Structure formats: C-alpha cells, structure tokens
Amino acid sequence: MMIPLARPDITELEKRYVLEVLDSGQLSFGEKLHQFEQLFCDELQMRHAVAMNSGTSALHVAVKALGLQEGDEVITTPYSFVASSNCLLYEGATPVFVDIDPLTLNIDTKKIEEAITARTKAILAVHVFGQVCQMDEIMRIARNHNLFVIEDACEALGAEWKGKKAGTFGDVSVFAFYANKQVTTGEGGILVTNSDHLYELACSLRNQGRSMQNSWLEHHRIGYNYRMSDLQAAVGLAQMQRLQELLQKREQVADRYMKLIEKHRLPVILPARMSEAKISWFVFVLILPQEADQQQVISFLSSKGIQTKPYFPSIHLQPYYQKWYSEAPRSFPVSEQMSKRTLAIPFHNNLTAEEQEYVIEHVSLALARG
Ligand SMILES: *Cc1c(COP(=O)(O)O)cnc(C)c1O
C-alpha cells in the first residue's frame, strides 16, 4: 500500500472549464479569472479579490500594499509555513515572533501586547491547520494600538470564528491554492480586502505596476508578474463551485480518523478546537507523546508506504533565518516543543476507510515500538 500525504480532488467540471479556456484563445485575464474572483468575493461577502500565482505572492503584495518596510515590526508566529514570515523579509520589515498557544497552535493572544513597540505596524495572524485565531481579541488589540491586521488564511478557507469567516476580519487577507489546500488551482493564491485603495494597489503590483486606467506599456510603480492564468482560474472556479462538497468530504475523513484514534486508543492528542471556532480541515495533525521520536515514527511509517511530514518546523530555527536575523534569535519554547511533536498524516478527500485504518494501525505500532 502507498498512501500519499495529500491528493487533489479533480472532477470532470475542472477538466471542462480548462478545455473551455484552451478553446477560447484567451489564456490570461479572461472570463474565468473574472468569474473565479467574483465567486470568491461572493463566498466571503468581501468587496475585492485579486487572484495571483501563489499564496506567497499574494502575501508579498499584501505587505507591500500596506506600505510595510524596513524599520517596521510585524507581530506573527514562528510555528507556520515560512512564507508567512518571508513576505515581511522581502520588504525588509522585521517579523517579531510571539509564541503559540500549546492547545490550538495559533498565536497566543495573551502575549501579543508585550511584543508591541513604537515600531510595530501590523499583526500577521496565521490560522494554522484551518482553525481561525481569536480574531475578536486580535482586532481589539490592533484597534487599541493602531495596527494593520493581515490574515494568513492560506489554510483556512471556509473556517469561521464566532460565525464570521476566516479572511473577513483583517485589512487584507490571503488564501492559497497549492495542490494540498482545501481548494486548489495547482499553484495559486488570492488577496481579499474591502479597501478600494488596497485593491487598486494589489491589482497594479501583480501586473507589473500597471494601473487599471492606463495602457499596457505604462508602468506606475515597480510591480511583479504575479498573475494567475485563466487555466488555473478555470480549475479554481470549478473547485469553488464545489466548495461545500469539498469541505464536507474533508470533515468526513477527519471524523473517521477521530473515531479510529479512539478505537485504537492512540496515545496522541489533537490540536484543541475552540468552541467559538468552526474548523475547515486542511491537514490532519497528531501531537505525539513527548517521549516519542518523531523521526523514527516518520521512517517506520514510510517503510510501510505511509507518507507523513513534521508540520511545522519553527521558522526562527531555519538555517537562513539565524543569519538573516540581526538580533540573536530568541527562543519560543512552545513552538519548538510542538515542532518536535506534531506529525501530519495522510489526509485528502478520497482517502478510504481502509486506508485510514491502515494508517492508524501503523501509527499505533510505531508508537508502541518506542
Ligand atoms: C500554503 C501556505 C502559504 C502559501 O503557500 P504557496 O505555496 O505560496 O501558495 C502561506 N502560508 C501558509 C500558512 C500556508 O499554509
């Protein structure tokens, strides 16, 4: 048996839309891109959405559009995918890490205010593994200290905090569509905002600094080619039309895992789910017992054809990071602990009950081996 960590859920609809684009003769800035962005706005009830070629690009544009630059500090977490902090480094801004809550693995809201200085300009909140941060509290702190809020909602499409959707709280929010996300375009990302000003800037930055009013070869600022092609948007449009189905399938697979974990009495815990939060399942992560050897578990499972990954290594411990950071890197004990203990196991929409049983049995065996 060979069970991959992730697998996209592609149907005839995605294929049909891609063929329609190929037949249309317009492979960029076409109808599908427009429809995809529009559907995204409708789904989130937001005014603007700007699709790009990756979540990382969209995060970079968010940071740049807010004018964050050298000397500015942005509060974020080290327990995340590197892009959520790299997007600040691209502009010379300083990520100021705040440790995570050991239960939810999201930013520890109680520790935010002590990290705020005269240079702090924004909070970049990462909704890890599809659970939204305590956004009402984060927005309150941001208002009190006059800070921007960026939501890295790349793992949280469809998630909610107190009935309000992820990506609708901050000044600007970003989702991603890499092949393992809830909705995929192969590669892709999208920036959403209610601000007309940020929207215009984002459109310009993704498109070589062009402005909406002027001609193709007039450039108003240094921009990038961060455009999403219509082939990608076609896949995204079909996926967004299937969003409820996609999210329900993931929930079913997650529920089955939770039952199996109970049945096999696995000595693991799962990231805690806040009662105010509605999770959107992105990955299925186990927190291994403190004494377990994460690397040994990974190799044992790999020898049985089960792909797993240590999600997430702490960003401040990445080799290049230690060089980049001018000050001595501080330690973030909860993040470091969790990096040693968390393990993502195979998780996708069409994982069968048999495959899940096989995975859990072997995790159980791996842990029993000590
Ligand atoms: C997926 C992801 C991104 C963006 O990744 P891309 O591969 O550039 O689309 C950013 N932040 C987090 C937390 C992610 O999981």
The ligand as an ORCA input file, in Angstrom:
! r2SCAN-3c Opt
* xyz 0 1
  C       0.211     27.283      1.779
  C       0.561     28.391      2.676
  C       1.027     29.618      2.178
  C       1.223     29.929      0.719
  O       1.875     28.974      0.028
  P       2.093     28.965     -1.564
  O       2.751     27.647     -1.772
  O       2.958     30.111     -1.917
  O       0.774     29.075     -2.223
  C       1.287     30.623      3.107
  N       1.107     30.445      4.416
  C       0.662     29.287      4.926
  C       0.466     29.172      6.408
  C       0.400     28.207      4.074
  O      -0.017     27.039      4.586
*
